[in-house]
């Protein structure tokens, strides 16, 4: 297993290297110039000399290959450059925003578990009943509602009409634990409902499949109680697709969090990355994409390992 | 385009809602003489209730402020910057740099020399004084390339600055510079503590020297070793080696002394990009980049004391949260989580009847326009340009897309601007004339013109309306909608015949006219090259006599207008919404007196609480 993990990690580094070339090239292929973009917002910059000075300051006047190797070596040393959009150090930006997005994802995963599992299990156990139909419909609605619409409805319902939660913004846990929970309650719920709907559908179909297996029939024939049979025999194999859903959602953590972070004014990685794309903020785009690639690879690796743990048939020796 | 609009709406919002003051009272502090200009003569009509101290004012912006040294890139929120740093000169109600602030008075001695008297009794947030030395140091700091000030180019005409006495400086220019006052009311005019700037420079130098120190030590050791070896051998080479070693030791000692000195200067220094030291009414309390910036009240603000109002500013603090979405900003205002925001015209109807919210329209010094490529293609022909201009119904655009919040434009300087030519009327809507002109130009069956514009909802709505209007006279405007960043390339390569555009914050007339109508202007790239226009722009930049300068810019507008150089659509009206608890916002007086009124009239809460 250790050898397998090591080889996967080495393989990941190689992939990351090629990904870095791809990322750098794609960023430069995007039409537009970051300094020109800034000048369109800040008209005081509307002077060719000022703009050339700024291009030189950020190394944008150098040939592309020089820019790439400079970026790669600096990146590896932990010097990720300064953001063209905010002037902050990119590494500091990333480190400040990572816990925020992680908190969102942990919260969203919590909600998706709380909602998705019971919905899926009940729907499977009460197959073809009105309860199954209504839970399935609710799950589909959960998956289908656009995040920005759900977000604004929640803001108006629970911040404007019923002032329970703050309408937007983020308070770090270190500043005030209670306000932190209040500030992430709505965004994590909105984000969680998306995955919850999907999770409920997967849990239902997976459980139905498992419940129809011979070993479940045998367990029932042996007189095992329904609850014990569910927990001891059905739960573990039924978890496999769930791991896929959770793994995939964590893999797309940065990209998937953008809309929620945008709507609820949460300063996380998703908003940082997408804003960078709009502003052609190359240092931030490049760093974000490398992190996204790394995250996807790690999530896939974790999913593979958890699969092996849950299902001995796919265990790697 | 909408992004720019959102940004700018929010920027001005903060300023407009921060300031208040009831009326000027007697009893000025002895050491801080108050400004005594016309904008202070308001009488009792300003506000019916007495200001109350207390509360945290909460506003929102779609972007984080950026870096907190105005001379470094990027700064995204100039209004918040204006709470921390104050300028030498402010703009009046006609967007002209006439209102003394940290500069008390100025006088052109000749075309290339200005004598400027500075206000006494002003101190920066670190307790250091504002004086002639600090102004000279700051300007030289900006001009020094190694400090990376993007505003350096703005001070290009400066030859030198001479300290005449503690609060008088004499500016020497390389050539006559009519835009000097406008520049001092712009980025380089924001004053920063000299002590902090010196510490910043020392800190940068210290880092460099510390890096060099190890190498120098190694070098000295090597030379000393060689000297010892040479001494053992004896002879002339020993003396020479010892002299070299002595020189190296001295160099090291000098370096160590310098390091000690720099350490002393930069003791407790924190980078100005993150920890600003200005003289404004608020100081940085805490910030979370990308999330919010929170300022606290400056209890020693010179202006409040100078007019016998030591309670100014009235708020305990000022917080700007980053909320990217305009509907969430509005929800936050309605929920009481914010005290004031800027709103889009489409949101006007939502808040119009809200009893808890005040709405103030404010005519902005912005221009919405269509720029034409006259270097190639059909727009080289004035008849085509004229046909396009007459085919657009500006009133309908303002009514339909802006919900009435705009003023028809005649040329580049907005209607309230000091260089606006009042004799020019907006181009009339006359589709029949357009058709006739197209026919004369050789396009009796119409023509297709290429276009680019921003892909924001507002820009798309405008463009589609214009496409419809042009379609009626046989012009097909084939538009590509691109992100704001993506517009750069087609602009630079002139890959369009007509492009959408917006120019915000038109103060110093030289800035917009140079950007638009000189060949190396950033919104030109050779799209037009009118010698008469360029000569007028150069003359305006140099002219120091105000009345002559106004005449030059009137003439410039006339030439642009007569040549249909571009399509000037309208000057927008910005909308601000605030909680009724916010007091002191006299919109009429803001319109009349402009920026200086905003700077000198801090707001307050009715009950001292948000």
Contacts between the chains, C-beta under 8 A, distances in Angstrom:
chain1	res1	chain2	res2	distance
A	30	B	485	7.8
A	30	B	486	7.5
A	31	B	482	6.9
A	31	B	485	8.0
A	31	B	486	4.5
A	31	B	488	7.8
A	31	B	489	5.0
A	32	B	482	7.7
A	32	B	483	6.6
A	32	B	485	3.6
A	32	B	486	4.2
A	32	B	487	7.2
A	32	B	488	5.2
A	32	B	489	6.3
A	33	B	485	7.1
A	33	B	488	4.2
A	33	B	489	7.0
A	33	B	492	7.9
A	34	B	485	6.6
A	36	B	485	7.2
A	36	B	487	7.6
A	36	B	488	3.2
A	36	B	491	7.4
A	36	B	492	7.4
A	36	B	522	7.4
A	37	B	484	5.5
A	37	B	485	3.5
A	37	B	487	7.9
A	37	B	488	6.4
A	38	B	73	7.4
A	38	B	74	5.8
A	39	B	522	5.7
A	40	B	4	6.5
A	40	B	484	5.3
A	40	B	487	6.8
A	40	B	488	7.8
A	41	B	3	7.2
A	41	B	4	5.2
A	41	B	7	5.9
A	41	B	76	7.4
A	41	B	484	7.3
A	42	B	74	6.9
A	42	B	75	7.1
A	42	B	76	7.5
A	43	B	503	6.1
A	43	B	504	5.7
A	43	B	505	6.1
A	43	B	511	6.9
A	43	B	512	7.6
A	43	B	515	7.2
A	44	B	151	7.8
A	44	B	154	7.8
A	44	B	186	6.5
A	44	B	187	5.8
A	44	B	511	7.3
A	45	B	73	7.7
A	45	B	150	6.9
A	45	B	522	7.9
A	46	B	511	6.8
A	46	B	515	4.2
A	46	B	521	7.4
A	46	B	522	4.5
A	46	B	523	6.7
A	47	B	153	5.6
A	47	B	154	7.7
A	47	B	514	7.6
A	47	B	515	7.5
A	47	B	522	6.7
A	48	B	520	5.1
A	48	B	521	7.7
A	48	B	522	6.1
A	49	B	153	4.4
A	49	B	156	7.8
A	50	B	150	5.4
A	50	B	151	7.9
A	50	B	152	8.0
A	50	B	153	4.8
A	50	B	154	7.8
A	51	B	522	6.5
A	53	B	150	6.3
A	53	B	152	7.1
A	53	B	153	7.0
A	54	B	73	5.7
A	54	B	150	6.0
A	57	B	73	7.4
A	57	B	148	6.0
A	84	B	74	7.1
A	85	B	66	7.9
A	85	B	74	6.6
A	86	B	64	5.7
A	86	B	66	5.3
A	86	B	67	7.8
A	86	B	74	6.8
A	86	B	76	7.5
A	86	B	289	6.4
A	86	B	290	7.0
A	87	B	66	5.0
A	87	B	67	3.8
A	87	B	72	6.6
A	87	B	73	6.5
A	87	B	74	5.5
A	87	B	273	6.4
A	88	B	289	5.2
A	88	B	290	7.8
A	93	B	289	7.0
A	93	B	290	7.2
A	96	B	288	7.7
A	96	B	289	6.9
A	96	B	290	7.4
A	97	B	290	6.9
A	152	B	327	5.8
A	152	B	328	7.0
A	152	B	331	7.2
A	155	B	328	6.2
A	155	B	331	4.8
A	156	B	331	5.9
A	159	B	331	6.4
A	159	B	332	7.7
A	159	B	335	4.7
A	159	B	337	7.4
A	160	B	331	5.4
A	160	B	334	5.0
A	160	B	335	4.6
A	163	B	335	5.9
A	163	B	336	7.4
A	166	B	335	7.9
A	166	B	337	5.9
A	167	B	328	6.5
A	167	B	331	4.9
A	167	B	332	4.4
A	167	B	335	4.7
A	167	B	337	5.3
A	168	B	321	7.6
A	168	B	323	5.3
A	168	B	328	5.0
A	168	B	331	7.6
A	168	B	332	5.6
A	168	B	337	7.4
A	169	B	291	7.4
A	169	B	292	7.4
A	169	B	321	5.5
A	169	B	323	7.2
A	169	B	332	8.0
A	169	B	337	7.6
A	170	B	291	5.9
A	172	B	288	7.4
A	262	B	324	5.3
A	262	B	325	6.2
A	263	B	325	5.9
A	263	B	328	6.2
A	264	B	328	7.3
A	265	B	291	8.0
A	265	B	321	6.6
A	265	B	322	6.1
A	265	B	323	4.2
A	265	B	324	6.5
A	265	B	325	7.5
A	265	B	328	6.4
A	267	B	288	6.9
A	267	B	289	7.8
A	267	B	290	3.9
A	267	B	291	4.1
A	267	B	322	6.9
A	271	B	290	7.6
A	271	B	324	7.2
A	272	B	290	6.8
A	278	B	3	7.6
A	278	B	483	5.8
A	278	B	484	7.3
A	278	B	485	6.5
A	279	B	485	6.0
A	280	B	485	4.2
